[in-house]
Amino acid sequence: MANRNYRLAGEIKRDLTDIFAHEIRDPHIDSMVSVTDVEVSNDLSYARIYVSKLGSDKEREAMLAALEKATATSARCSPSA
């Protein structure tokens, strides 16, 4: 089971890295944002994403606010299982 979580975490990390680099048009989420780690719950229903950004504290706070806004939007748009 842990191997499945590890593989899924890797897929999420790769996908989010690609999305941040090519699909998000928010100026606060740019190429300087890195996905550093992903932890997936045992039942695969939740994932905790760790990100970092080079820059000032103000730039990091703006990035986190933009990610939280994007998360709320994507959670509303996600198909239910």
ABEGO torsion letter per residue (X at the ends): XAAAAAAAAAAAAAAAAAAAAAABABAABBAABBBABBBBBAAGABBBBBBBBBEBAAAAAAAAAAAAAAAAAAAAABBBX
